[in-house]
Amino acid sequence: MNIRNQIVLSQVMLPNQANVAGNVHGGEIMKLMDSAAGAVAIRYAKENCVTARVDELEFHLPIFVGALVTCTASIVYVGRTSMEVLVNVEAEDLVSHSGPQKALSAYFTMVCMGKNGRPQSVPEYTPETDDEKRLFEEVEKKRALRNN
């Protein structure tokens, strides 16, 4: 994947991000995901980008205080003024040394905003690897269904 098309953000989860049982609030994870999606979209478009849509979030495992959460955000589709960003989240227990586990993933639709506050065009995207092509086609189909 082209470095311009992907970004990785990691953060150790702290007690102020969790409930009394030590489970990290879902909103804290969503915020980190949104930050990763925004950063890769801005890097790609070279302009401010805002979140327009987030697909369903389904947590596959709980995330606890002390876990290292890593969000990998990748541009997978580009329209005229918007980008689809896939954000994968892994959680790792740093104490037990158990490897990272997939916690959740979601697609974020990011819109490029010009200095005038209106959507503006973004550079074209051409998927290169087989995985990039597969994701591009999946998102293209999903967008076509959503727009019908």
PAZAPA-4460 file (N, C-alpha, C; in steps of 0.05 Angstrom, whole numbers, plus 32768, in hexadecimal, padded with zeros to 4 digits):
% residues 148
    n_x    n_y    n_z   ca_x   ca_y   ca_z    c_x    c_y    c_z   seq   type   mol
   8011   7FE8   8000   8000   8000   8000   8012   8019   8000     1      M     A
   800B   802C   7FF0   8018   8046   7FEF   8017   8053   800A     2      N     A
   802D   805E   8014   802E   806A   802E   801A   8081   8031     3      I     A
   8014   808E   801B   8001   80A5   801B   7FE5   809B   8020     4      R     A
   7FE0   8081   801B   7FC5   8076   801D   7FBF   8068   8037     5      N     A
   7FD2   8068   804A   7FCE   805A   8063   7FDC   8068   807A     6      Q     A
   7FD0   8066   8092   7FDB   8071   80AA   7FD5   805F   80C1     7      I     A
   7FE7   805E   80D5   7FE3   804D   80EC   7FE5   805F   8105     8      V     A
   7FD0   805D   8116   7FD0   806C   8130   7FCE   8057   8146     9      L     A
   7FDE   805A   815A   7FDD   8048   8171   7FDB   8058   818B    10      S     A
   7FCD   804D   819E   7FCA   805A   81B8   7FC4   8045   81CE    11      Q     A
   7FD1   8049   81E5   7FCB   8038   81FC   7FB2   8043   8209    12      V     A
   7F9F   8031   820F   7F86   803A   821B   7F8A   803F   8239    13      M     A
   7F80   8056   8242   7F84   805F   825E   7F6A   805D   826E    14      L     A
   7F6C   805E   8288   7F54   805B   8299   7F3E   806F   8294    15      P     A
   7F46   8088   828C   7F31   809C   8287   7F22   8097   826D    16      N     A
   7F29   8082   825E   7F1C   807B   8245   7F09   8063   8249    17      Q     A
   7F06   805A   8262   7EF8   8041   8267   7EE2   8044   827D    18      A     A
   7ED1   8030   827E   7EBD   802F   8294   7ECA   8023   82AD    19      N     A
   7EBB   8020   82C2   7EC6   8016   82DC   7ED0   7FF9   82DA    20      V     A
   7EC7   7FEA   82C6   7ED0   7FCE   82C3   7EEA   7FCD   82B3    21      A     A
   7EF3   7FE4   82A8   7F0B   7FE4   8298   7F07   7FE1   827B    22      G     A
   7EEE   7FDF   8272   7EE9   7FDD   8255   7EEA   7FF9   8249    23      N     A
   7EFA   7FFC   8234   7EFC   8015   8226   7EE2   801C   8218    24      V     A
   7ED9   8034   821B   7EC0   803D   820E   7EC3   803C   81F0    25      H     A
   7EAD   8032   81E3   7EAD   8030   81C6   7EB2   804B   81B8    26      G     A
   7EA8   8060   81C4   7EAC   807B   81B9   7EC9   8083   81B8    27      G     A
   7ED9   8079   81CB   7EF6   807F   81CB   7F03   8072   81B3    28      E     A
   7EFB   8059   81AD   7F06   804B   8196   7EFD   8058   817C    29      I     A
   7EE4   8060   817B   7ED9   806E   8164   7EE9   8088   815F    30      M     A
   7EEF   8096   8174   7EFE   80AF   8171   7F19   80AA   8165    31      K     A
   7F27   8095   816F   7F41   808F   8164   7F3F   8086   8147    32      L     A
   7F2B   8077   8140   7F26   806E   8125   7F21   8087   8113    33      M     A
   7F11   8099   811C   7F0B   80B2   810D   7F24   80C2   8108    34      D     A
   7F35   80C4   811D   7F4E   80D3   811A   7F60   80C6   8105    35      S     A
   7F61   80AB   8105   7F72   809D   80F1   7F66   80A1   80D5    36      A     A
   7F4C   809F   80D2   7F3F   80A3   80B8   7F43   80BF   80AE    37      A     A
   7F40   80D2   80C0   7F45   80EE   80B8   7F61   80F4   80B0    38      G     A
   7F74   80E9   80BF   7F90   80EE   80B8   7F98   80E3   809D    39      A     A
   7F8F   80CA   8097   7F97   80BF   807D   7F88   80CE   8066    40      V     A
   7F6F   80D6   806B   7F60   80E5   8056   7F6E   8100   8051    41      A     A
   7F76   810E   8066   7F83   8128   8062   7F9D   8125   8054    42      I     A
   7FAD   8110   805C   7FC6   810B   804F   7FC2   8106   8031    43      R     A
   7FAD   80F6   802B   7FA8   80EF   800F   7F9F   8108   7FFF    44      Y     A
   7F8B   8116   800A   7F7F   812C   7FFB   7F8F   8146   7FFD    45      A     A
   7FA0   8148   8011   7FB0   8161   8016   7F9D   8178   801C    46      K     A
   7F87   8173   8028   7F73   8187   8030   7F65   817D   8048    47      E     A
   7F56   818E   8056   7F46   8186   806C   7F30   8172   8063    48      N     A
   7F2B   815E   8073   7F17   814A   806D   7F05   8146   8086    49      C     A
   7EEC   8140   8082   7ED9   813C   8098   7ECC   8121   8094    50      V     A
   7EC2   8116   80AB   7EB4   80FD   80AB   7E97   8102   80A2    51      T     A
   7E8F   80F3   808D   7E73   80F5   8084   7E63   80DD   808C    52      A     A
   7E70   80C6   808F   7E61   80AD   8095   7E74   8099   80A1    53      R     A
   7E69   8089   80B3   7E77   8072   80BE   7E65   805A   80BC    54      V     A
   7E70   8045   80AF   7E60   802C   80AE   7E5F   801F   80C9    55      D     A
   7E50   800B   80CB   7E4B   7FFC   80E4   7E65   7FF4   80F2    56      E     A
   7E65   7FF9   810C   7E7B   7FF0   811D   7E72   7FD8   812D    57      L     A
   7E81   7FC2   812B   7E7A   7FAA   813B   7E93   7FA2   814A    58      E     A
   7E92   7FA4   8164   7EA9   7F9D   8174   7EAB   7F7E   8177    59      F     A
   7EC2   7F73   8170   7EC6   7F56   8171   7ED1   7F4D   818C    60      H     A
   7EDD   7F5F   819B   7EE7   7F58   81B5   7EE9   7F72   81C6    61      L     A
   7EE8   7F6E   81E0   7EEA   7F86   81F1   7F07   7F90   81F2    62      P     A
   7F09   7FAA   81F6   7F24   7FB7   81F8   7F26   7FC2   8214    63      I     A
   7F3C   7FBC   8222   7F3F   7FC3   823E   7F54   7FD8   8242    64      F     A
   7F53   7FE5   8259   7F68   7FF8   8261   7F83   7FEA   825F    65      V     A
   7F97   7FF8   8254   7FB2   7FED   8251   7FB7   7FE1   8236    66      G     A
   7FA2   7FDC   8227   7FA6   7FD0   820C   7FB2   7FE5   81F9    67      A     A
   7FC2   7FDB   81E7   7FCC   7FEC   81D1   7FB9   7FE9   81BA    68      L     A
   7FAC   7FFE   81B3   7F98   7FFE   819D   7FA6   800A   8185    69      V     A
   7FA5   7FFC   816F   7FB2   8005   8156   7F9C   8007   8140    70      T     A
   7F99   801E   8135   7F87   8023   811E   7F97   8026   8105    71      C     A
   7F91   8016   80F1   7F9D   8018   80D7   7F88   8022   80C4    72      T     A
   7F8C   803A   80BA   7F78   8046   80A8   7F84   8047   808B    73      A     A
   7F74   803C   8078   7F7D   803A   805C   7F68   8046   804A    74      S     A
   7F72   8056   8037   7F60   805F   8021   7F5A   8047   8010    75      I     A
   7F41   8041   800B   7F3A   802A   7FFA   7F29   8031   7FE2    76      V     A
   7F1F   804A   7FE2   7F0E   8052   7FCB   7F0E   8071   7FCC    77      Y     A
   7F0E   807D   7FB4   7F0C   809A   7FB2   7EF7   80A1   7F9D    78      V     A
   7EE5   80B2   7FA5   7ED1   80BD   7F92   7EDB   80D8   7F89    79      G     A
   7EC8   80E9   7F82   7ED0   8104   7F79   7ED9   8116   7F90    80      R     A
   7EC9   8116   7FA6   7ED0   8127   7FBD   7ED3   8117   7FD7    81      T     A
   7ECE   80FD   7FD5   7ECF   80ED   7FEE   7EE1   80D5   7FEB    82      S     A
   7EE8   80CA   8002   7EF9   80B3   8003   7EED   809F   8017    83      M     A
   7EF0   8085   8011   7EE8   8070   8023   7F02   8067   8031    84      E     A
   7F02   8068   804B   7F19   8060   805B   7F12   8048   806C    85      V     A
   7F20   8032   8069   7F1C   801B   8079   7F2E   801D   8092    86      L     A
   7F23   801C   80A9   7F32   801D   80C2   7F30   8002   80D1    87      V     A
   7F46   7FF5   80D4   7F48   7FDC   80E3   7F54   7FE2   80FE    88      N     A
   7F48   7FD6   8113   7F51   7FDB   812E   7F5B   7FC1   813A    89      V     A
   7F73   7FC1   8145   7F7D   7FAA   8154   7F83   7FB3   8170    90      E     A
   7F7F   7FA0   8183   7F85   7FA5   819F   7F99   7F90   81A8    91      A     A
   7FAC   7F9A   81B8   7FC2   7F88   81C1   7FC6   7F8C   81DF    92      E     A
   7FC5   7F76   81EE   7FCB   7F76   820A   7FE9   7F77   820E    93      D     A
   7FF4   7F8D   8216   8011   7F90   8218   801D   7F80   822E    94      L     A
   800E   7F7A   8243   8018   7F6C   825A   801B   7F4E   8254    95      V     A
   8007   7F42   8248   8007   7F25   8243   8017   7F1E   822A    96      S     A
   801D   7F32   821A   802C   7F2F   8201   801C   7F1E   81ED    97      H     A
   8001   7F1D   81F1   7FF1   7F0F   81DD   7FF0   7F22   81C5    98      S     A
   7FF3   7F16   81AD   7FF5   7F26   8195   7FDC   7F37   8190    99      G     A
   7FDE   7F4B   817F   7FC7   7F5C   8179   7FB0   7F4B   816E   100      P     A
   7F97   7F53   8176   7F80   7F45   816C   7F6D   7F5A   815F   101      Q     A
   7F60   7F52   814A   7F4E   7F64   813C   7F36   7F6A   814E   102      K     A
   7F32   7F83   8154   7F1C   7F8B   8166   7F03   7F94   8156   103      A     A
   7F07   7FA3   8140   7EF2   7FAC   812F   7EFD   7FB9   8116   104      L     A
   7EEB   7FBF   8103   7EF2   7FCF   80EC   7ED9   7FDD   80E2   105      S     A
   7EDE   7FF2   80D3   7EC7   8002   80C8   7ED1   8012   80B0   106      A     A
   7EBF   8019   809F   7EC4   802B   8089   7EBB   8047   8091   107      Y     A
   7ECD   805B   808C   7EC6   8077   8091   7EC5   8085   8076   108      F     A
   7EB0   8094   8071   7EAF   80A5   8059   7EB8   80C0   8061   109      T     A
   7ECE   80C9   8054   7EDA   80E3   805A   7ED6   80F5   8042   110      M     A
   7ECE   810E   8047   7ECA   8121   8032   7EDF   8137   8033   111      V     A
   7EEB   813D   801C   7EFF   8152   801B   7EF2   816D   8019   112      C     A
   7EFA   817E   802C   7EED   8199   802D   7F02   81AE   8026   113      M     A
   7EFA   81BF   8013   7F0C   81D5   800B   7F0B   81EB   8020   114      G     A
   7F1C   81FF   801C   7F1E   8216   802E   7F04   8226   802E   115      K     A
   7EF3   8222   8019   7EDA   8230   8017   7EC3   8221   8026   116      N     A
   7ECA   820B   8033   7EB7   81FB   8041   7EA5   81E9   8030   117      G     A
   7EAC   81E6   8017   7E9D   81D5   8005   7EAE   81BD   7FFD   118      R     A
   7EA0   81A6   7FF7   7EAF   818F   7FEE   7EC0   8195   7FD5   119      P     A
   7ED8   818A   7FD5   7EEA   818F   7FBE   7EF5   8174   7FB4   120      Q     A
   7EFD   8174   7F9B   7F08   815C   7F8F   7F21   8152   7F9C   121      S     A
   7F23   8137   7F9C   7F3C   812A   7FA6   7F4A   811C   7F90   122      V     A
   7F64   8117   7F93   7F73   8109   7F7E   7F67   80ED   7F79   123      P     A
   7F6A   80E5   7F60   7F60   80CA   7F58   7F70   80B5   7F67   124      E     A
   7F63   809E   7F6B   7F70   8087   7F79   7F6F   806F   7F67   125      Y     A
   7F86   8062   7F63   7F88   804A   7F53   7F93   8034   7F65   126      T     A
   7F82   8020   7F6B   7F8B   800A   7F7C   7FA0   7FFA   7F6C   127      P     A
   7FB5   7FF1   7F7A   7FCB   7FE4   7F6D   7FCD   7FC6   7F74   128      E     A
   7FCB   7FBF   7F8E   7FCE   7FA3   7F96   7FB3   7F95   7F93   129      T     A
   7FB4   7F7A   7F94   7F9C   7F6B   7F93   7F89   7F72   7FAA   130      D     A
   7F93   7F75   7FC2   7F83   7F7D   7FD9   7F76   7F98   7FD4   131      D     A
   7F85   7FAB   7FCB   7F7B   7FC6   7FC5   7F65   7FC5   7FB1   132      E     A
   7F68   7FB5   7F9C   7F54   7FB2   7F87   7F3B   7FA5   7F91   133      K     A
   7F3E   7F90   7FA2   7F27   7F83   7FAE   7F17   7F96   7FC0   134      R     A
   7F25   7FA5   7FD1   7F17   7FB8   7FE3   7F09   7FCE   7FD2   135      L     A
   7F17   7FD8   7FBE   7F0B   7FEC   7FAC   7EF1   7FE2   7FA0   136      F     A
   7EF1   7FCA   7F96   7ED9   7FBF   7F89   7EC3   7FBB   7F9E   137      E     A
   7ECA   7FB1   7FB6   7EB6   7FAD   7FCB   7EA8   7FC8   7FD2   138      E     A
   7EB8   7FDD   7FD5   7EAD   7FF7   7FDD   7E9D   8002   7FC6   139      V     A
   7EA6   7FFE   7FAD   7E97   8008   7F96   7E7B   7FFC   7F96   140      E     A
   7E79   7FE2   7F9B   7E5F   7FD4   7F9B   7E4E   7FDE   7FB2   141      K     A
   7E5A   7FE1   7FCA   7E4C   7FEB   7FE1   7E41   8007   7FDC   142      K     A
   7E51   8018   7FD0   7E48   8033   7FCB   7E31   8034   7FB7   143      R     A
   7E33   8022   7FA2   7E1D   8020   7F8E   7E03   8018   7F9B   144      A     A
   7E04   8005   7FAE   7DEC   7FFC   7FBC   7DE1   8012   7FCE   145      L     A
   7DF3   8020   7FDB   7DEB   8035   7FED   7DDD   804D   7FDE   146      R     A
   7DE6   8052   7FC6   7DDC   8068   7FB6   7DC3   8061   7FA6   147      N     A
   7DBA   8048   7FA7   7DA2   8040   7F99   7D8A   8040   7FAB   148      N     A
***
